[in-house]
Amino acid sequence: MKFKVLSLLALSPIVWATPQEGTVIKMEFGPATGATIHVDMSFNNSTPCANNSNGYDYSFNINTEIGKTMFATFLAAQRSKSNIKVSGTGNCGINSNTEDIRWIQSK
């Protein structure tokens, strides 16, 4: 049984979204969204679940240390109109209409 489970895991493809680079168009946060921050990027996120009517591509939780760091990075990139590279997980667990973030890279 153990071998079958390991075999299935080895054959299962791990799919991550291709990292994309662009500027932060807008962010949404506040009492209505709780600890979830939504981010709209200038590129077209092709993840099937990034299909909300407000155009947000990604979401993350600000109640973690990395969430606070990502928020500061996104905000600085938005204010300076700098490009930022974003890689998603391919999953939409934080919000069903936006992709979860795997990592970000500022330039």
TIMI-2910 file (N, C-alpha, C, CB; in pm, 1 decimal, decimal comma, always signed):
<rs>
+----------+----------+----------+----------+----------+----------+----------+----------+----------+----------+----------+----------+------+
!      n_x !      n_y !      n_z !     ca_x !     ca_y !     ca_z !      c_x !      c_y !      c_z !     cb_x !     cb_y !     cb_z ! resn !
+----------+----------+----------+----------+----------+----------+----------+----------+----------+----------+----------+----------+------+
!    +83,1 !   -120,0 !     +0,0 !     +0,0 !     +0,0 !     +0,0 !    +86,6 !   +125,1 !     +0,0 !    -94,0 !     +0,5 !   +121,1 !  Met !
!   +191,6 !   +123,8 !    +81,5 !   +281,5 !   +238,8 !    +90,2 !   +343,3 !   +268,1 !    -46,7 !   +392,4 !   +213,5 !   +195,2 !  Lys !
!   +380,7 !   +160,9 !   -119,0 !   +441,1 !   +177,7 !   -250,8 !   +343,3 !   +242,1 !   -348,7 !   +488,6 !    +42,8 !   -304,9 !  Phe !
!   +214,9 !   +202,1 !   -342,8 !   +114,4 !   +258,5 !   -433,0 !    +95,8 !   +407,8 !   -410,6 !    -18,4 !   +186,9 !   -414,9 !  Lys !
!    +92,4 !   +448,7 !   -284,6 !    +76,5 !   +590,5 !   -253,3 !   +196,7 !   +668,9 !   -302,4 !    +57,4 !   +611,2 !   -102,3 !  Val !
!   +316,6 !   +618,6 !   -276,4 !   +437,4 !   +687,7 !   -322,4 !   +443,9 !   +691,9 !   -474,5 !   +562,7 !   +619,3 !   -266,7 !  Leu !
!   +399,4 !   +585,2 !   -540,5 !   +398,8 !   +583,6 !   -686,6 !   +303,3 !   +688,5 !   -741,5 !   +360,2 !   +444,8 !   -738,6 !  Ser !
!   +186,5 !   +700,1 !   -681,6 !    +90,5 !   +800,1 !   -727,1 !   +143,6 !   +940,9 !   -706,7 !    -42,0 !   +783,4 !   -654,3 !  Leu !
!   +210,4 !   +964,7 !   -595,4 !   +268,2 !  +1096,2 !   -571,0 !   +378,4 !  +1127,8 !   -671,3 !   +322,7 !  +1104,3 !   -429,0 !  Leu !
!   +457,5 !  +1029,2 !   -705,4 !   +566,1 !  +1050,1 !   -800,0 !   +512,9 !  +1078,7 !   -940,1 !   +657,8 !   +928,5 !   -802,5 !  Ala !
!   +399,2 !  +1020,5 !   -974,4 !   +342,3 !  +1040,7 !  -1106,9 !   +254,7 !  +1164,6 !  -1116,4 !   +262,7 !   +920,6 !  -1146,3 !  Leu !
!   +212,2 !  +1218,5 !  -1003,1 !   +126,2 !  +1336,2 !  -1004,0 !   +207,1 !  +1459,8 !  -1037,9 !    +56,2 !  +1353,6 !   -868,9 !  Ser !
!   +167,4 !  +1533,1 !  -1140,6 !   +242,7 !  +1653,9 !  -1174,1 !   +216,8 !  +1764,5 !  -1073,1 !   +206,6 !  +1701,9 !  -1314,5 !  Pro !
!   +320,0 !  +1835,5 !  -1037,4 !   +305,9 !  +1952,8 !   -952,4 !   +297,0 !  +2071,6 !  -1045,8 !   +425,5 !  +1967,3 !   -850,0 !  Ile !
!   +186,1 !  +2141,1 !  -1040,1 !   +163,0 !  +2250,8 !  -1133,1 !   +167,2 !  +2382,4 !  -1057,4 !    +28,0 !  +2234,1 !  -1206,4 !  Val !
!   +261,7 !  +2465,8 !  -1093,0 !   +268,0 !  +2600,5 !  -1040,0 !   +251,5 !  +2695,7 !  -1156,1 !   +401,0 !  +2626,4 !   -963,6 !  Trp !
!   +188,4 !  +2805,4 !  -1129,7 !   +172,0 !  +2905,2 !  -1234,5 !   +307,9 !  +2962,4 !  -1271,7 !    +76,0 !  +3017,6 !  -1189,3 !  Ala !
!   +324,1 !  +2996,9 !  -1397,2 !   +447,6 !  +3058,1 !  -1444,4 !   +460,4 !  +3196,9 !  -1383,4 !   +450,8 !  +3065,1 !  -1599,5 !  Thr !
!   +576,4 !  +3228,8 !  -1326,3 !   +594,2 !  +3363,9 !  -1270,6 !   +572,4 !  +3470,1 !  -1377,9 !   +734,9 !  +3379,2 !  -1209,1 !  Pro !
!   +506,0 !  +3577,2 !  -1337,9 !   +480,2 !  +3688,1 !  -1429,4 !   +525,9 !  +3817,3 !  -1364,2 !   +329,8 !  +3695,7 !  -1467,6 !  Gln !
!   +560,1 !  +3914,1 !  -1447,9 !   +611,5 !  +4041,3 !  -1397,4 !   +525,8 !  +4156,3 !  -1445,5 !   +756,5 !  +4062,1 !  -1440,7 !  Glu !
!   +499,9 !  +4250,3 !  -1354,8 !   +421,3 !  +4367,4 !  -1389,9 !   +409,3 !  +4461,3 !  -1272,1 !   +283,6 !  +4326,8 !  -1438,7 !  Gly !
!   +320,4 !  +4557,7 !  -1285,7 !   +299,3 !  +4655,7 !  -1179,5 !   +170,2 !  +4624,0 !  -1103,2 !   +293,9 !  +4799,0 !  -1238,2 !  Thr !
!   +163,6 !  +4674,5 !   -981,8 !    +43,4 !  +4658,3 !   -900,0 !    -57,3 !  +4765,3 !   -942,0 !    +76,6 !  +4668,7 !   -746,4 !  Val !
!   -171,5 !  +4723,5 !   -991,5 !   -276,0 !  +4816,4 !  -1033,6 !   -353,5 !  +4866,9 !   -912,0 !   -371,7 !  +4748,9 !  -1134,4 !  Ile !
!   -401,3 !  +4773,3 !   -830,8 !   -477,7 !  +4810,8 !   -711,8 !   -473,3 !  +4696,8 !   -610,7 !   -624,5 !  +4845,6 !   -748,7 !  Lys !
!   -504,7 !  +4732,2 !   -485,0 !   -517,7 !  +4634,7 !   -377,9 !   -647,4 !  +4662,9 !   -303,6 !   -395,2 !  +4639,4 !   -281,5 !  Met !
!   -701,9 !  +4560,4 !   -243,9 !   -823,1 !  +4577,5 !   -165,1 !   -800,7 !  +4515,8 !    -28,0 !   -946,2 !  +4513,4 !   -235,8 !  Glu !
!   -833,1 !  +4592,7 !    +75,9 !   -820,8 !  +4544,6 !   +212,8 !   -906,1 !  +4631,7 !   +302,8 !   -672,9 !  +4544,6 !   +259,7 !  Phe !
!   -940,0 !  +4581,1 !   +417,9 !  -1021,2 !  +4656,0 !   +512,6 !  -1113,5 !  +4564,4 !   +589,6 !  -1101,6 !  +4762,6 !   +441,0 !  Gly !
!  -1202,3 !  +4622,2 !   +670,0 !  -1291,8 !  +4541,2 !   +752,6 !  -1375,6 !  +4440,9 !   +672,7 !  -1383,4 !  +4631,5 !   +830,0 !  Pro !
!  -1413,6 !  +4474,7 !   +552,4 !  -1496,9 !  +4384,5 !   +471,9 !  -1421,5 !  +4259,3 !   +427,5 !  -1549,5 !  +4458,0 !   +349,6 !  Ala !
!  -1288,9 !  +4269,4 !   +411,5 !  -1210,2 !  +4154,2 !   +366,0 !  -1135,1 !  +4085,8 !   +479,4 !  -1111,9 !  +4197,8 !   +259,8 !  Thr !
!  -1139,7 !  +4141,4 !   +599,4 !  -1072,4 !  +4080,2 !   +713,9 !   -922,1 !  +4078,1 !   +694,2 !  -1124,0 !  +3938,6 !   +736,8 !  Gly !
!   -860,9 !  +3963,7 !   +716,6 !   -715,8 !  +3950,2 !   +706,6 !   -668,3 !  +3920,7 !   +564,8 !   -668,5 !  +3841,3 !   +798,8 !  Ala !
!   -761,9 !  +3918,2 !   +469,2 !   -726,5 !  +3886,3 !   +330,9 !   -700,3 !  +4013,3 !   +251,1 !   -837,7 !  +3804,0 !   +264,5 !  Thr !
!   -585,5 !  +4015,3 !   +183,8 !   -548,2 !  +4125,3 !    +95,0 !   -562,2 !  +4073,2 !    -48,4 !   -400,6 !  +4177,6 !   +124,4 !  Ile !
!   -630,0 !  +4148,9 !   -133,2 !   -645,7 !  +4113,7 !   -274,9 !   -557,3 !  +4207,1 !   -357,3 !   -796,2 !  +4123,8 !   -320,3 !  His !
!   -491,2 !  +4151,9 !   -459,7 !   -399,1 !  +4228,7 !   -542,9 !   -434,5 !  +4211,5 !   -690,2 !   -253,2 !  +4185,4 !   -517,0 !  Val !
!   -439,7 !  +4322,9 !   -762,2 !   -462,4 !  +4323,1 !   -907,0 !   -332,7 !  +4365,3 !   -973,8 !   -581,0 !  +4418,6 !   -947,3 !  Asp !
!   -281,5 !  +4279,9 !  -1060,3 !   -156,3 !  +4307,8 !  -1130,7 !   -185,0 !  +4349,5 !  -1275,0 !    -63,3 !  +4184,0 !  -1127,8 !  Met !
!    -87,4 !  +4414,2 !  -1338,4 !   -104,4 !  +4463,9 !  -1474,9 !   -106,1 !  +4352,3 !  -1579,5 !     +5,8 !  +4561,5 !  -1507,4 !  Ser !
!    -54,9 !  +4235,6 !  -1546,9 !    -57,5 !  +4124,4 !  -1642,0 !   -186,2 !  +4044,2 !  -1623,4 !    +67,0 !  +4033,0 !  -1624,0 !  Phe !
!   -215,2 !  +3959,5 !  -1720,0 !   -335,4 !  +3877,2 !  -1716,7 !   -303,9 !  +3744,8 !  -1649,4 !   -390,9 !  +3854,3 !  -1859,1 !  Asn !
!   -357,5 !  +3723,1 !  -1530,6 !   -340,2 !  +3596,1 !  -1460,5 !   -431,7 !  +3493,7 !  -1525,9 !   -371,2 !  +3610,0 !  -1307,4 !  Asn !
!   -374,1 !  +3387,6 !  -1577,1 !   -452,9 !  +3288,5 !  -1650,0 !   -499,3 !  +3172,1 !  -1562,4 !   -372,5 !  +3235,1 !  -1765,3 !  Ser !
!   -476,9 !  +3179,2 !  -1431,7 !   -526,3 !  +3074,4 !  -1342,9 !   -678,4 !  +3071,6 !  -1350,3 !   -478,0 !  +3097,3 !  -1196,5 !  Thr !
!   -737,7 !  +2955,0 !  -1370,6 !   -883,6 !  +2946,8 !  -1388,0 !   -964,4 !  +3011,9 !  -1275,9 !   -924,0 !  +2803,4 !  -1399,2 !  Pro !
!   -914,1 !  +3009,2 !  -1153,9 !   -995,0 !  +3065,1 !  -1045,5 !   -975,9 !  +3215,9 !  -1027,9 !   -961,7 !  +2995,1 !   -916,2 !  Cys !
!   -882,6 !  +3277,4 !  -1098,1 !   -863,3 !  +3423,1 !  -1088,9 !   -962,5 !  +3490,7 !  -1183,2 !   -715,1 !  +3464,1 !  -1124,6 !  Ala !
!  -1087,8 !  +3483,5 !  -1145,5 !  -1193,1 !  +3528,3 !  -1237,2 !  -1297,5 !  +3614,4 !  -1166,9 !  -1260,8 !  +3408,2 !  -1301,8 !  Asn !
!  -1258,4 !  +3691,2 !  -1067,9 !  -1356,4 !  +3772,2 !   -995,7 !  -1391,1 !  +3898,2 !  -1073,7 !  -1303,5 !  +3809,2 !   -856,9 !  Asn !
!  -1505,1 !  +3954,2 !  -1044,1 !  -1555,3 !  +4068,2 !  -1120,8 !  -1476,5 !  +4197,1 !  -1096,4 !  -1700,2 !  +4091,3 !  -1087,3 !  Ser !
!  -1398,9 !  +4204,3 !   -988,8 !  -1319,7 !  +4324,8 !   -959,8 !  -1179,6 !  +4320,4 !  -1020,1 !  -1308,9 !  +4344,1 !   -810,5 !  Asn !
!  -1142,5 !  +4210,8 !  -1083,2 !  -1015,2 !  +4201,2 !  -1152,1 !   -896,5 !  +4161,4 !  -1066,4 !   -986,2 !  +4328,7 !  -1214,7 !  Gly !
!   -918,0 !  +4120,6 !   -942,3 !   -805,1 !  +4082,8 !   -857,1 !   -749,2 !  +3948,2 !   -898,6 !   -847,2 !  +4079,0 !   -710,0 !  Tyr !
!   -616,2 !  +3940,2 !   -899,2 !   -547,5 !  +3819,3 !   -943,5 !   -505,6 !  +3729,1 !   -827,9 !   -426,5 !  +3856,5 !  -1024,5 !  Asp !
!   -459,0 !  +3788,5 !   -718,7 !   -399,7 !  +3713,3 !   -608,1 !   -457,3 !  +3757,9 !   -475,0 !   -247,7 !  +3729,5 !   -607,4 !  Tyr !
!   -449,1 !  +3668,8 !   -375,7 !   -487,0 !  +3701,7 !   -238,7 !   -386,0 !  +3639,9 !   -143,6 !   -630,8 !  +3652,0 !   -206,5 !  Ser !
!   -369,5 !  +3703,7 !    -28,6 !   -285,4 !  +3647,6 !    +76,8 !   -336,2 !  +3695,8 !   +211,4 !   -136,6 !  +3686,9 !    +57,0 !  Phe !
!   -290,1 !  +3630,3 !   +316,9 !   -331,5 !  +3659,7 !   +452,8 !   -229,4 !  +3751,4 !   +517,8 !   -348,9 !  +3530,3 !   +534,4 !  Asn !
!   -273,6 !  +3865,2 !   +568,7 !   -183,1 !  +3961,4 !   +630,3 !   -153,0 !  +3927,9 !   +777,5 !   -242,6 !  +4100,9 !   +620,2 !  Ile !
!   -219,8 !  +3829,5 !   +833,6 !   -199,3 !  +3794,8 !   +974,6 !    -77,2 !  +3708,0 !  +1000,4 !   -319,8 !  +3724,8 !  +1026,4 !  Asn !
!    +10,1 !  +3695,4 !   +902,6 !   +135,3 !  +3621,5 !   +920,9 !   +250,8 !  +3718,6 !   +900,3 !   +145,5 !  +3499,6 !   +821,8 !  Thr !
!   +368,1 !  +3682,0 !   +947,3 !   +484,9 !  +3769,1 !   +928,1 !   +515,4 !  +3787,6 !   +779,9 !   +607,9 !  +3711,2 !  +1000,3 !  Glu !
!   +509,0 !  +3679,3 !   +701,9 !   +536,2 !  +3692,3 !   +558,6 !   +425,9 !  +3771,6 !   +490,7 !   +550,1 !  +3553,9 !   +493,0 !  Ile !
!   +302,6 !  +3760,0 !   +538,4 !   +192,4 !  +3838,7 !   +483,7 !   +215,3 !  +3987,4 !   +502,8 !    +61,2 !  +3798,1 !   +548,4 !  Gly !
!   +265,7 !  +4026,1 !   +619,7 !   +295,6 !  +4166,7 !   +646,7 !   +408,9 !  +4215,6 !   +556,6 !   +332,8 !  +4186,6 !   +795,0 !  Lys !
!   +508,0 !  +4130,6 !   +536,0 !   +620,0 !  +4166,8 !   +448,2 !   +573,0 !  +4180,2 !   +303,6 !   +732,7 !  +4061,7 !   +457,8 !  Thr !
!   +488,8 !  +4087,0 !   +259,1 !   +436,6 !  +4095,4 !   +122,0 !   +351,5 !  +4220,4 !   +104,2 !   +354,0 !  +3970,0 !    +87,6 !  Met !
!   +269,6 !  +4253,8 !   +202,5 !   +187,0 !  +4373,9 !   +192,5 !   +274,8 !  +4497,8 !   +176,7 !    +96,4 !  +4387,9 !   +316,3 !  Phe !
!   +379,4 !  +4508,7 !   +257,9 !   +470,5 !  +4623,4 !   +249,2 !   +538,9 !  +4627,6 !   +112,0 !   +576,7 !  +4617,0 !   +362,0 !  Ala !
!   +576,1 !  +4511,8 !    +60,7 !   +642,8 !  +4504,9 !    -69,8 !   +547,2 !  +4543,7 !   -181,9 !   +698,4 !  +4363,8 !    -94,5 !  Thr !
!   +425,9 !  +4490,4 !   -180,3 !   +326,4 !  +4526,9 !   -281,9 !   +293,4 !  +4675,9 !   -275,5 !   +198,0 !  +4443,8 !   -263,5 !  Phe !
!   +278,8 !  +4729,3 !   -155,1 !   +245,1 !  +4870,8 !   -139,7 !   +358,1 !  +4960,0 !   -191,8 !   +215,9 !  +4903,0 !     +8,0 !  Leu !
!   +482,6 !  +4925,6 !   -158,2 !   +597,4 !  +5003,2 !   -207,0 !   +607,1 !  +4995,8 !   -359,2 !   +728,3 !  +4952,3 !   -143,1 !  Ala !
!   +584,5 !  +4876,9 !   -415,3 !   +589,7 !  +4860,8 !   -561,3 !   +478,7 !  +4939,9 !   -628,7 !   +579,0 !  +4712,4 !   -599,8 !  Ala !
!   +360,0 !  +4940,2 !   -567,5 !   +248,6 !  +5016,0 !   -625,0 !   +278,2 !  +5165,1 !   -622,9 !   +118,4 !  +4986,9 !   -548,8 !  Gln !
!   +324,3 !  +5215,7 !   -511,2 !   +349,3 !  +5359,7 !   -497,4 !   +462,5 !  +5407,3 !   -588,3 !   +382,4 !  +5393,4 !   -352,4 !  Arg !
!   +564,3 !  +5323,4 !   -609,0 !   +678,5 !  +5362,5 !   -692,6 !   +660,3 !  +5321,5 !   -838,8 !   +806,6 !  +5300,8 !   -638,0 !  Ser !
!   +548,6 !  +5253,6 !   -868,2 !   +520,4 !  +5203,3 !  -1003,7 !   +630,9 !  +5111,1 !  -1054,5 !   +502,5 !  +5320,2 !  -1100,7 !  Lys !
!   +691,0 !  +5037,2 !   -962,2 !   +797,6 !  +4942,4 !   -995,7 !   +738,7 !  +4806,9 !  -1033,7 !   +895,5 !  +4926,8 !   -877,4 !  Ser !
!   +809,4 !  +4736,4 !  -1119,7 !   +769,4 !  +4601,0 !  -1154,2 !   +796,7 !  +4507,9 !  -1037,2 !   +842,9 !  +4552,5 !  -1280,3 !  Asn !
!   +711,7 !  +4408,2 !  -1026,2 !   +727,9 !  +4303,8 !   -925,9 !   +693,6 !  +4172,4 !   -993,2 !   +637,9 !  +4329,2 !   -799,3 !  Ile !
!   +767,0 !  +4067,8 !   -961,8 !   +741,8 !  +3936,6 !  -1020,0 !   +663,4 !  +3854,3 !   -917,8 !   +875,8 !  +3865,0 !  -1060,5 !  Lys !
!   +558,9 !  +3787,5 !   -965,8 !   +471,6 !  +3709,2 !   -879,0 !   +458,5 !  +3567,8 !   -934,0 !   +332,3 !  +3775,7 !   -865,8 !  Val !
!   +469,9 !  +3471,1 !   -844,4 !   +445,0 !  +3332,0 !   -879,6 !   +332,7 !  +3281,0 !   -792,2 !   +572,9 !  +3244,9 !   -863,1 !  Ser !
!   +231,8 !  +3225,6 !   -854,7 !   +119,7 !  +3170,5 !   -780,7 !   +134,6 !  +3021,6 !   -759,1 !     -9,4 !  +3199,2 !   -852,4 !  Gly !
!    +51,5 !  +2969,3 !   -670,8 !    +55,0 !  +2826,3 !   -639,7 !    -29,0 !  +2744,1 !   -736,6 !     +6,8 !  +2802,9 !   -498,0 !  Thr !
!   -118,6 !  +2810,7 !   -809,0 !   -213,5 !  +2738,9 !   -893,2 !   -339,7 !  +2701,8 !   -816,4 !   -148,8 !  +2613,7 !   -950,2 !  Gly !
!   -340,6 !  +2730,8 !   -686,4 !   -456,2 !  +2701,6 !   -600,8 !   -526,2 !  +2829,8 !   -560,3 !   -413,1 !  +2623,3 !   -475,6 !  Asn !
!   -650,6 !  +2816,3 !   -525,7 !   -730,3 !  +2930,7 !   -480,9 !   -793,7 !  +2898,3 !   -347,1 !   -839,0 !  +2967,5 !   -585,0 !  Cys !
!   -709,2 !  +2881,7 !   -245,3 !   -755,5 !  +2841,5 !   -113,3 !   -790,2 !  +2956,4 !    -21,8 !   -653,1 !  +2758,5 !    -48,6 !  Gly !
!   -720,6 !  +3067,4 !    -35,3 !   -746,6 !  +3182,7 !    +51,4 !   -877,5 !  +3248,6 !    +10,2 !   -629,6 !  +3284,9 !    +44,8 !  Ile !
!   -898,4 !  +3260,1 !   -119,0 !  -1021,6 !  +3315,0 !   -175,3 !  -1051,6 !  +3233,9 !   -301,0 !  -1008,5 !  +3470,6 !   -207,1 !  Asn !
!  -1173,8 !  +3192,6 !   -318,2 !  -1206,4 !  +3103,9 !   -430,6 !  -1198,5 !  +3171,7 !   -566,7 !  -1343,9 !  +3048,1 !   -412,0 !  Ser !
!  -1183,6 !  +3305,7 !   -570,1 !  -1178,4 !  +3378,7 !   -697,5 !  -1044,5 !  +3443,8 !   -725,1 !  -1284,5 !  +3483,5 !   -700,0 !  Asn !
!   -943,2 !  +3410,3 !   -646,8 !   -808,6 !  +3463,5 !   -669,3 !   -706,6 !  +3354,6 !   -636,3 !   -783,4 !  +3591,9 !   -582,7 !  Thr !
!   -590,7 !  +3364,0 !   -697,7 !   -485,5 !  +3264,0 !   -678,1 !   -403,4 !  +3294,4 !   -552,5 !   -393,5 !  +3258,2 !   -801,3 !  Glu !
!   -363,6 !  +3190,0 !   -483,1 !   -272,5 !  +3204,8 !   -369,0 !   -131,5 !  +3235,0 !   -421,9 !   -272,2 !  +3074,9 !   -279,5 !  Asp !
!    -54,8 !  +3310,5 !   -346,6 !    +80,8 !  +3348,5 !   -387,7 !   +182,3 !  +3246,7 !   -339,0 !   +116,6 !  +3488,0 !   -334,5 !  Ile !
!   +269,8 !  +3203,6 !   -427,8 !   +379,9 !  +3114,9 !   -392,6 !   +499,1 !  +3196,5 !   -346,7 !   +418,5 !  +3025,4 !   -511,4 !  Arg !
!   +536,3 !  +3298,9 !   -426,3 !   +643,2 !  +3392,1 !   -387,6 !   +631,2 !  +3518,7 !   -470,2 !   +783,7 !  +3327,8 !   -406,4 !  Trp !
!   +694,4 !  +3625,5 !   -420,5 !   +705,8 !  +3750,8 !   -495,9 !   +851,8 !  +3790,3 !   -498,5 !   +618,0 !  +3864,5 !   -433,4 !  Ile !
!   +886,3 !  +3869,3 !   -598,9 !  +1023,1 !  +3917,4 !   -612,9 !  +1018,1 !  +4063,2 !   -656,0 !  +1103,8 !  +3831,2 !   -715,0 !  Gln !
!  +1078,8 !  +4148,8 !   -575,0 !  +1085,2 !  +4290,5 !   -612,9 !  +1216,2 !  +4314,0 !   -684,6 !  +1071,9 !  +4384,6 !   -488,4 !  Ser !
!  +1219,2 !  +4417,3 !   -765,4 !  +1340,0 !  +4447,8 !   -843,6 !  +1392,0 !  +4583,8 !   -808,0 !  +1312,2 !  +4440,2 !   -993,8 !  Lys !
+----------+----------+----------+----------+----------+----------+----------+----------+----------+----------+----------+----------+------+
</rs>
